[in-house]
């Protein structure tokens, strides 16, 4: 059995993106170093949220929105 609660440290969907020099050059044409750091940090945070949800078995699709007053 495979999945978030099977004891497997990673799901079978896990991949690691590798950026080559050409891609980094293109990114640097459009963003400053500070913006790149911020973009990568945000992407990492969202990937972490997804992994957390998978590990603890949270289905974000089934969650109800919180009412803000």
RAMOHU-V380842 format. One record per residue. SS is DSSP state (H for helix, E for strand, L for the rest). Layout:
<<SS> <SS>>
//
This chain:
<<L> <L> <L> <L> <L> <L> <L> <L> <L> <L> <L> <L> <L> <L> <L> <L> <L> <L> <L> <L> <H> <H> <H> <H> <H> <H> <H> <H> <H> <H> <L> <L> <H> <H> <H> <H> <H> <H> <H> <H> <H> <H> <H> <H> <H> <H> <H> <H> <H> <H> <H> <H> <H> <H> <H> <H> <L> <L> <L> <H> <H> <H> <L> <L> <L> <L> <L> <L> <L>>
//
